[in-house]
Amino acid sequence: MDAPGQRRCRTPKDGSALPRATKTMNSWFLIFFVSAASLGLTYALRKYALSRSLMDIPNARSSHSVPTPRGGGVAIVVSFLVALALIAATGGLDWSACLALLGAGGFVALVGFLDDHGHIAARWRLLAHFVAAFWALGWLGGAPTLQLFGAQFDLGWLGIALVAVYLVWLLNLYNFMDGIDGIASVEAICVCVGGALLYALLGKPDLALLPLMLAAAVAGFLFWNFPPARIFMGDAGSGFLGIVLGIMSIQAGWVNPALFWSWVILLGVFVVDATFTLVRRLLRGDKVYEAHRSHAYQYASRQFGRHLPVTLAVGAINLAWLLPIALLVGTGRVDGVIGVALAYAPLVLLAIKFHAGELEVRQTA
């Protein structure tokens, strides 16, 4: 009997399924369509933001120095969700998985959009994030089996609670890490390409369409967001990417428990920097909900004097270090927990080297 995640993600096996060559052609066309739609929508959003003076004005907490339009991440949201609904409508994706992504991703994007254009108190944003997480888990069938050192554990309701916290943290850390030009886009593309490659190597190429489609949506936006950025993503886009990538990692865990650890490895740059910074600030007694510039990537961008070297370094770390380890874990050659420890160790050292979580005034002094 198939695992729930496999049933939710596979294309139908009945006679209505398209021949493989036709499906491949249609898949590549859809990926191109999503990328082009995102590219065009980002252009339109930039023109709209400029006409309405919806600008991100630099302040003491900013990592940029030039007023820049914001809200371009809406292009990622719209292009991906429309394509997602099209896939489900044509039988390429079960509606359970589609509704998990549509409901959770769309709701988080809406909350982020409203926060971008006004202000929503932190407690209400957090509540909305947990609602989105539980919505997604409800449609996915809960938490997948957890694999530890070769043994598999079904944690039941505890697993659902832990995975909900994981999704909310991933959502928020993605927002925290979207602080310099192109970094959130490059991270998302690398993670999605890695996830798609894992599916292909495991003989499940049809499952690769979903992450590739998200990568295409982000790539269209990245054209306008690559350093120096001509538009920013905003909370709507960054929060959306965080929870959608989290949901995809849970789906991967349903397909194969080892794949969940592979996705956690692929997300390592953002997870380590954001978590290390948060823990350090908590221990110091800082108000963690206040804006700051003490992430490792922010210190690094100031040290190098521009954003491009840091954004490119994130891509290089993902492709040259994290991806090979994720592939070893996903193909069963390395245990998941050991793989995460191996992948994260140098990232922790980089966080320390670039003063993640330190007071800016202390570091400057």
C-alpha positions as CSV (number, residue, x, y, z in Angstrom):
1,M,0.0,0.0,0.0
2,D,1.4,3.4,-0.9
3,A,2.3,6.0,1.6
4,P,-0.1,9.0,1.9
5,G,2.4,11.4,0.4
6,Q,2.9,9.2,-2.6
7,R,-0.8,9.1,-3.3
8,R,-1.1,12.8,-3.0
9,C,1.8,13.7,-5.2
10,R,1.7,11.2,-8.1
11,T,0.0,11.6,-11.4
12,P,-2.9,9.2,-12.0
13,K,-2.2,5.7,-13.2
14,D,-5.6,5.2,-15.0
15,G,-6.2,5.4,-18.7
16,S,-6.7,9.2,-18.5
17,A,-3.1,9.8,-17.8
18,L,-1.1,11.4,-20.6
19,P,1.7,9.5,-22.4
20,R,5.1,10.2,-20.8
21,A,6.4,12.3,-23.8
22,T,3.3,14.5,-23.8
23,K,3.4,14.9,-20.0
24,T,7.1,15.9,-20.2
25,M,6.4,18.5,-22.9
26,N,3.4,19.9,-21.0
27,S,5.5,20.0,-17.8
28,W,8.3,22.0,-19.4
29,F,5.7,24.4,-21.0
30,L,4.1,24.9,-17.6
31,I,7.5,25.7,-16.0
32,F,8.2,28.2,-18.8
33,F,4.7,29.7,-18.4
34,V,5.2,30.1,-14.6
35,S,8.6,31.8,-15.1
36,A,7.3,34.2,-17.7
37,A,4.2,35.0,-15.7
38,S,6.2,35.8,-12.7
39,L,8.6,37.9,-14.7
40,G,5.8,40.0,-16.2
41,L,3.8,40.3,-12.9
42,T,6.9,41.5,-11.1
43,Y,7.4,44.2,-13.7
44,A,3.7,45.3,-13.4
45,L,4.0,45.3,-9.5
46,R,7.1,47.4,-9.7
47,K,5.4,50.0,-12.0
48,Y,2.4,50.0,-9.6
49,A,4.6,50.4,-6.5
50,L,6.5,53.3,-8.1
51,S,3.2,55.0,-9.2
52,R,1.8,54.7,-5.7
53,S,5.1,55.4,-3.8
54,L,5.0,52.0,-2.1
55,M,8.7,52.2,-1.3
56,D,11.0,50.6,1.3
57,I,12.7,53.6,2.7
58,P,16.2,52.9,4.2
59,N,16.6,53.3,8.0
60,A,19.0,52.4,10.7
61,R,17.9,48.7,10.5
62,S,18.1,48.4,6.7
63,S,20.7,46.6,4.7
64,H,20.0,48.8,1.6
65,S,20.7,52.5,1.0
66,V,18.4,53.4,-1.9
67,P,14.5,53.7,-1.7
68,T,13.2,50.6,-3.5
69,P,9.7,49.4,-4.5
70,R,8.4,46.5,-2.3
71,G,5.8,43.8,-2.7
72,G,7.2,42.0,-5.7
73,G,6.8,38.6,-4.0
74,V,3.1,38.7,-4.9
75,A,4.2,37.7,-8.4
76,I,5.7,34.5,-7.1
77,V,2.5,33.8,-5.1
78,V,0.0,34.4,-8.0
79,S,2.0,32.6,-10.7
80,F,2.7,29.5,-8.6
81,L,-0.8,29.1,-7.1
82,V,-2.5,29.5,-10.5
83,A,-0.2,26.9,-12.0
84,L,-0.8,24.7,-9.0
85,A,-4.6,24.8,-9.5
86,L,-4.1,24.0,-13.2
87,I,-2.1,20.9,-12.4
88,A,-4.7,19.7,-9.9
89,A,-7.6,20.4,-12.3
90,T,-5.9,18.3,-15.0
91,G,-5.2,15.4,-12.7
92,G,-1.5,15.9,-12.2
93,L,-1.8,16.5,-8.5
94,D,-4.2,15.2,-5.9
95,W,-6.5,18.0,-4.6
96,S,-5.5,17.3,-1.0
97,A,-1.9,18.4,-1.7
98,C,-3.2,21.2,-3.8
99,L,-5.5,22.5,-1.1
100,A,-2.7,22.2,1.5
101,L,-0.5,24.5,-0.6
102,L,-3.2,26.8,-1.8
103,G,-4.8,27.3,1.6
104,A,-1.7,27.7,3.7
105,G,0.4,29.5,1.2
106,G,-2.4,31.8,0.1
107,F,-3.4,32.7,3.6
108,V,0.1,33.4,4.7
109,A,0.7,35.5,1.7
110,L,-2.5,37.5,2.4
111,V,-1.5,38.1,6.0
112,G,2.0,39.2,4.8
113,F,0.4,41.5,2.1
114,L,-1.8,43.2,4.7
115,D,1.2,43.6,7.0
116,D,3.3,45.1,4.1
117,H,0.6,47.7,3.6
118,G,-0.2,48.5,7.2
119,H,0.6,46.7,10.4
120,I,-0.7,43.5,12.0
121,A,0.3,42.8,15.6
122,A,2.9,40.1,16.1
123,R,0.6,37.9,18.1
124,W,-2.1,37.9,15.4
125,R,0.4,37.1,12.7
126,L,1.7,34.2,14.8
127,L,-1.8,32.9,15.3
128,A,-2.4,33.1,11.5
129,H,0.8,31.2,10.9
130,F,-0.2,28.4,13.1
131,V,-3.7,28.3,11.5
132,A,-2.0,27.9,8.1
133,A,0.4,25.2,9.4
134,F,-2.5,23.1,10.9
135,W,-4.5,23.6,7.7
136,A,-1.7,22.2,5.6
137,L,-1.1,19.2,8.0
138,G,-4.8,18.5,8.0
139,W,-4.9,18.1,4.2
140,L,-1.5,16.2,4.1
141,G,-2.7,13.6,6.7
142,G,-0.5,14.8,9.6
143,A,3.2,14.4,10.2
144,P,5.2,11.7,8.3
145,T,7.1,9.0,9.9
146,L,10.3,10.2,11.5
147,Q,13.4,8.2,10.7
148,L,16.3,8.2,13.3
149,F,19.4,6.1,12.8
150,G,17.5,3.6,10.7
151,A,14.5,3.3,13.0
152,Q,11.1,4.8,12.1
153,F,8.8,6.5,14.6
154,D,5.2,7.6,14.4
155,L,4.9,10.4,16.9
156,G,1.1,10.8,16.5
157,W,-0.2,14.1,17.9
158,L,3.2,15.1,19.2
159,G,4.6,14.8,15.7
160,I,1.8,17.0,14.4
161,A,2.5,19.6,17.0
162,L,6.3,19.5,16.4
163,V,5.8,19.8,12.6
164,A,3.4,22.7,13.1
165,V,6.2,24.5,15.1
166,Y,8.7,23.6,12.4
167,L,6.5,25.1,9.6
168,V,5.9,28.3,11.6
169,W,9.5,28.7,12.4
170,L,10.5,28.1,8.7
171,L,7.9,30.6,7.6
172,N,9.3,33.3,10.0
173,L,13.0,32.6,9.5
174,Y,12.5,33.0,5.8
175,N,11.1,36.4,6.5
176,F,14.1,37.2,8.8
177,M,16.6,36.0,6.1
178,D,15.1,38.1,3.3
179,G,17.3,41.1,4.1
180,I,19.6,41.6,1.2
181,D,19.2,41.6,-2.6
182,G,18.5,38.2,-4.1
183,I,19.3,36.0,-1.1
184,A,15.8,34.6,-0.5
185,S,15.3,33.9,-4.2
186,V,18.6,32.1,-4.6
187,E,18.0,30.0,-1.5
188,A,14.5,29.0,-2.7
189,I,15.8,28.1,-6.2
190,C,18.7,26.0,-4.9
191,V,16.4,24.1,-2.4
192,C,13.8,23.4,-5.1
193,V,16.3,22.2,-7.7
194,G,17.9,20.0,-5.1
195,G,14.5,18.6,-4.1
196,A,13.6,17.9,-7.7
197,L,17.0,16.2,-8.3
198,L,16.3,13.9,-5.4
199,Y,13.0,12.8,-6.8
200,A,14.6,12.2,-10.2
201,L,17.4,10.0,-8.7
202,L,14.8,8.0,-6.8
203,G,12.9,7.2,-10.0
204,K,10.0,9.6,-9.3
205,P,10.5,12.4,-11.9
206,D,6.8,13.3,-11.9
207,L,7.1,14.5,-8.3
208,A,9.9,16.9,-9.4
209,L,7.4,19.2,-11.2
210,L,6.1,20.9,-8.1
211,P,9.5,22.1,-6.8
212,L,10.7,23.0,-10.3
213,M,7.5,25.1,-10.8
214,L,8.2,27.0,-7.6
215,A,11.8,27.5,-8.7
216,A,10.5,28.9,-12.0
217,A,8.2,31.3,-10.3
218,V,11.1,32.6,-8.1
219,A,13.4,32.8,-11.1
220,G,11.0,35.2,-12.8
221,F,11.1,37.4,-9.8
222,L,14.8,37.1,-9.3
223,F,15.4,38.9,-12.6
224,W,14.2,42.0,-10.9
225,N,15.5,41.2,-7.5
226,F,19.1,40.2,-8.4
227,P,21.7,42.6,-6.9
228,P,21.2,45.5,-7.2
229,A,17.5,44.9,-6.6
230,R,14.9,46.9,-8.5
231,I,12.1,45.6,-6.3
232,F,11.9,43.8,-2.9
233,M,10.0,40.6,-2.1
234,G,8.1,41.8,0.9
235,D,6.5,39.7,3.7
236,A,3.9,38.3,1.4
237,G,6.5,36.6,-0.7
238,S,9.0,35.6,1.9
239,G,6.4,34.1,4.3
240,F,4.8,32.3,1.3
241,L,8.1,30.8,0.3
242,G,8.9,29.7,3.9
243,I,5.7,27.8,4.4
244,V,5.5,26.3,0.9
245,L,9.1,25.0,1.2
246,G,8.2,23.6,4.6
247,I,5.1,21.8,3.2
248,M,7.1,20.4,0.3
249,S,9.6,19.0,2.8
250,I,6.7,17.3,4.7
251,Q,5.4,15.9,1.4
252,A,8.9,14.5,0.7
253,G,8.9,12.9,4.1
254,W,5.7,11.1,3.2
255,V,7.3,9.8,0.0
256,N,10.4,8.6,1.8
257,P,11.3,9.4,5.4
258,A,14.9,10.1,4.5
259,L,13.9,12.8,2.1
260,F,12.6,15.0,4.9
261,W,16.1,15.1,6.3
262,S,17.4,15.9,2.8
263,W,15.2,19.0,2.6
264,V,16.2,20.1,6.1
265,I,19.8,19.9,4.9
266,L,19.0,21.9,1.7
267,L,17.5,24.6,3.9
268,G,20.6,24.7,6.1
269,V,21.9,28.1,5.3
270,F,18.7,29.9,6.4
271,V,18.0,27.5,9.3
272,V,21.4,27.8,10.9
273,D,21.8,31.6,10.5
274,A,18.3,32.4,11.7
275,T,18.3,29.9,14.6
276,F,21.8,30.8,15.8
277,T,20.9,34.5,15.7
278,L,17.6,34.0,17.5
279,V,19.1,31.8,20.3
280,R,21.9,34.3,20.9
281,R,19.5,37.2,21.1
282,L,17.2,35.3,23.4
283,L,20.0,34.5,25.7
284,R,21.0,38.2,25.8
285,G,17.4,39.2,26.6
286,D,16.7,41.1,23.4
287,K,13.2,41.7,22.1
288,V,13.4,39.2,19.3
289,Y,10.3,40.6,17.5
290,E,12.1,43.9,16.9
291,A,13.9,44.5,13.6
292,H,17.7,44.2,13.7
293,R,20.7,43.7,11.5
294,S,22.6,41.0,13.4
295,H,22.2,38.0,11.1
296,A,25.5,36.5,9.8
297,Y,24.5,37.4,6.2
298,Q,23.9,41.0,7.2
299,Y,27.3,41.3,8.9
300,A,28.9,39.7,5.8
301,S,27.2,42.0,3.4
302,R,28.5,45.0,5.4
303,Q,32.0,43.5,5.6
304,F,32.1,43.0,1.8
305,G,30.5,46.4,1.1
306,R,27.8,45.0,-1.1
307,H,25.1,42.2,-1.4
308,L,26.2,40.3,-4.5
309,P,29.2,38.3,-3.0
310,V,27.0,37.1,-0.1
311,T,24.1,36.1,-2.3
312,L,26.4,34.2,-4.6
313,A,28.2,32.6,-1.7
314,V,24.8,31.3,-0.4
315,G,24.2,29.7,-3.9
316,A,27.7,28.2,-3.9
317,I,27.2,26.7,-0.4
318,N,23.9,25.2,-1.4
319,L,25.2,23.6,-4.6
320,A,28.7,22.6,-3.6
321,W,28.2,21.6,0.0
322,L,24.6,21.0,1.1
323,L,23.3,19.4,-2.1
324,P,25.8,16.5,-2.2
325,I,25.1,15.7,1.4
326,A,21.3,15.9,0.8
327,L,21.7,13.5,-2.1
328,L,23.7,11.0,0.1
329,V,21.0,11.1,2.7
330,G,18.1,10.9,0.3
331,T,19.6,7.9,-1.5
332,G,20.2,6.1,1.8
333,R,24.0,6.3,1.9
334,V,24.2,8.4,5.0
335,D,21.8,8.5,8.0
336,G,19.6,11.6,8.1
337,V,20.7,12.9,11.5
338,I,24.3,12.3,10.8
339,G,23.9,14.1,7.4
340,V,22.3,17.1,9.1
341,A,25.1,17.3,11.7
342,L,27.7,17.1,9.0
343,A,26.0,19.7,6.8
344,Y,25.3,22.2,9.6
345,A,28.7,22.0,11.4
346,P,30.6,24.4,9.0
347,L,27.5,26.6,8.8
348,V,27.6,27.1,12.5
349,L,31.3,28.0,12.2
350,L,30.4,30.6,9.6
351,A,27.7,32.0,11.8
352,I,30.2,32.5,14.6
353,K,32.8,33.9,12.1
354,F,30.3,36.5,10.9
355,H,29.1,37.5,14.4
356,A,25.5,36.1,14.0
357,G,23.4,37.5,16.9
358,E,26.0,39.8,18.2
359,L,25.2,43.4,19.1
360,E,26.0,45.6,16.2
361,V,27.6,48.3,18.3
362,R,29.8,45.7,20.1
363,Q,30.9,44.2,16.8
364,T,31.7,47.6,15.3
365,A,33.7,48.6,18.4
